[in-house]
Amino acid sequence: MSTKQDSGKHYHLLCTGDALETVKRHSEEEDITLFGSCFCPFVQRVWVAFEYLGIPYKSNFVDEVDPYKKPKELLEVSPKGLVPGLKLHRYDPPRALNESTVIMEYIEESACLATITTQRTLLPPATDPYARALVRLQADHVSRTVVPAFYRYLQAQDADAQIAGGKEFHESLDQLVGLLERAEREAGPGLGDGLWREGGQLNWTDTLVGPWLFRAANVLKHYCGFEMPSGPKFDAWVRRLFEHPAFKGTCSTEDLYLDSYERYAYNRPNTSQVANAINSGRGLP
């Protein structure tokens, strides 16, 4: 844990940097409206998928919805008041979706059916079910292990818990690398194989885990002194991911994340539903 004291900084409501420019490009009405918050990693994974797959959308990021005040407009698309949420205007009356992985599945399948996209995909082709299964194993590990470990580490307050949290999170990334290497051995190169392979394309796993890797590199480093795993392949993977246009275009400046995550780092009461779940030992909402 950083020796700095909790300064009481508040989470940001507006994107900055490259993310703000992306928001501005998606200010016109479309069939889909994406509701989100500028600092949320669950939102970012969906946002990256939209950008990569080329699905037209309107972002609700300029007139930012404060997800912690749960306005009526957000509750209409996400009953728990959690972001991200989608409003689908092509239906009458409009329909809605929530939960980041469900939304990703929806837009991935929409991209496969639509003629308005660049014909990209985040998954290996349906004709290679084993390769798709290996990617889903990676995704399951991200959801069950990597993401909860990130928050346990960030929210830990005493020295022993911080040491244990850092070890757990580091091991979760090592295990993910093992799954990526397995896919590389057993499935070989092809569509949807990810940025782990030089020359590969952004895939499902990259998109799912990328927002937490990015926050590990700035938030965890700043507040916990965390150092990312290092090695030629891992370093190259992270570099390709962070520099990918679809990912980079959804990233704000570092100060936004450091300010917005201070409340997690000092485990302020009622920081979020995610933080409360971690503190109580429950699964993430």
N, C-alpha and C positions, 0 to 999 in steps of 0.2 A: 504494500500500500504506500502511496506517496505520502511524504511527511507534510504535505500541504494540508491546510484546514479547509473544511467545507465552507465555500464562500457564498453559498445560497444561490448560485446561478440557476436560471430558469431555462427550460427547454425552448428551443427556437420554434417559431411558427412559419417562417419563410425560408425557402431554399436559398442557397448562395452558390456562387461559382458556376461550374458547368451545369449543375442540376437546375439552376435558375434559368439558364438559357434554354434548356430542354423544356421546362415548364412553359416558357413563353411561346415556344413553337407549337404547343398543344393547347392553346387557349380558345380555339374555335369549337363550336358545337359539333359533336360526332355521335354515332350510334351508341358509343360506350363512354361513360364517365368513370374515371378512376379516382376514388377518394383515398387520400393518404396523408401522411405527415412526413415532414422533410427528414426526420432523423431515424425513422423506424426501419429496421432491417427487413421485416416481413413485407413492408411496402416496397422496399427497394428490389427485392427478388422479383416481384410481379412487374415492377416498372422496367427492369432490365429485360424481362421476357417480352413485354410490349415493344420495346425499342428494337430488340433483335429480330423478332418475328415480323415486324412491320405492320402490326394491327393498328388501324387508326383509333385514336382515343382522345378524349378531352381530359386534361388533368385538373383536379380540384386541388391545386397547390398554390395558385396565385392568391385567391381569396381563401386562404388556408383554413380548413376545418380543424378546430382544436379537439383532438381525439379524446382528451381527458375531460372535456365538458360535455361530451356526448350529445351534440345538437340533434334535433329531430331529423335533419337531412341525412345525417350519418346513421342514425338508428333505423331509418327506413331501409337501408341497404345492408346493415350489419347489426342484427338484434342485440349482440353483446356490446355494441358500441366500439368494437375494435376495428382498426384499419389493418389491411386494405379492404375496400369494398368496391363493388362494381354496380353501376346502374345501367341497365340494358334498355335503351330507348326504342329499339326496333319493335318492341312489343307494346300492345295497348290493352291494359295499362302497362307501364314499364315494369320490368322484372329486375331482380337483384341477385348478386352472389357475394359471398364473403369467404374467408379463410384463404390464406395465400396459396397453398398448394392446390386447392380446388380451383381457384382462379387461374393458376398456371396451366392446369390440365385443360380448362375450358378454352383458353386462348391458343394453346398448342394444337388442340383438335380443330379449332376454328381456322388456324393457319393452314392446316392440312387440307381443309375443305375449300378455302377461299381462293379466289383468283386475284385478290387485291394485294397479296403479300409478295415478298421476294422469294417465296417457295423455300424458306428456311425451316429447320426443325430443331428442337432441343433434344430429341430422343433418337436412338438408332431406328432404322426402318422397321415397320411391323413384320417384315419378312425375316427379321433376325431376332426372334423372341428371346434367345439367350443373352444377346448383347443388351437388350432392353432390360432384362431381369438383373443383369450386373449393375446397370445404372440405377435401378430401383433399390438394390442393396446399398449402394452408396448413399442414396437419398434417405433411406431408412436410418442409416447411421448418423447422418447429419441431424435429422429430426430428433432421434432418441438420445443421442450422445453429445454431439458437438454443441448444439445450441443450448441445452440445459447447462452443460459444463461451463460455457462462456459466462452465463449469468451467475452461477454459483461462485465462480472465481471473482467476478467483478464486485459482487455484493458482500463477499467475505470480509469480516472486520477484524478478527483476531489473527495473530501471526500464524498459528497452526492451521487455521482454516484457509488462510491465504496461500500457504505453502502447498497444502493438499489440493486447493483449487487450481493452482498453477500447474501442478503435476497432472491432475485429471484432464485439464483442457489440452495440455501438450500431448498427452497420450491419445486423446480423441483425434487429434490431427494426425498423429503417427498411424493410427488405425485406419483413418481415411486414406492416407497415402498407400497403405497396404491394399486397400480395395481398388484404388486407381491402378496400381501395378498389376493386380490380378486381372482386371479388365483388359489392360494392355497386352498381357500374355495370352489370355484366352479368347478375346474377341477380335483383336487386331484392329487396324485402322479402318475407318469408315464414317459414314454420316452419324453425327451425334456422339462421337467418341471423346469430345471435349478438348480443352486447352492444355490438359496434362501432356498430350502428345504435341511435339513441335509440328506445326502445320495443321493441327486440328482446329475444329470450329467450336465456338461456345456451345455448351450443352446443358442438360438439366442439372447435373451436379454442380457445375461451375456457378450456375445461376442461383441455386439453392444456398450454397455455402458462402458465396462471394461476399455478401454484406457483412457476415461475421468475421471473415478473414480481414476485411478492410478495417473493421472496428477493433480487431485485435491489434492491428498494426499502428493504430493511433490511440484509441481509448484505453485498451489494456496496457499498452506500453507506457502511456502517461500516468495512469493511476496505479498500476500494479507493477510496473517495471518489467512487463512481459516481453520476452524475445521470441519471435516466431521460430519454428523449426527451420533449419538451414541445410541446404544441399543444392547441388547444381540443378536437379530436376525440380525440386520444390520451389526454389527461388525463381526459376524460369517460368513455372506455372503461375505463380502469384503475379509476377511482372506482366505476363501476357494477359491475365485476367484484369488486373487493375488498369491496364492501358487499352483494353478493348473498348471501342467507341460506345457500344451499348451499355457497358458498365461505367466507364468514366463519365459518360453524359448524365448519369444519375447520382453522381457524387457531389456533395457540397464541400466547402472549405473546411479545413480541420477544426477551426474554432467552433463551428456549429456542433460537431460531435462531442468535443471536450466539454462544452457548456451543457449540452443536452443530457449527457450521461453522468454529470457530476452527482446527480441525485441517486443514481444507482450505486456509484462508487462509495458513497457514504451511507447507503442503505436507508435513505430517509423513509419515514412511515408513509405507506400508501403511495409509493412511487408510481406503480402501475399494476395492472392485473398480473402481468408476467412476474414482476418483482415479488408480489404477494404470494404467488404460487411457489416460487423458489423458496421463499422464507418458510412456508408452511409444509414444504416437502411434497406438494401436489404436482401433478403434471401441468404443463403449460396450457393456458386457456385456448 
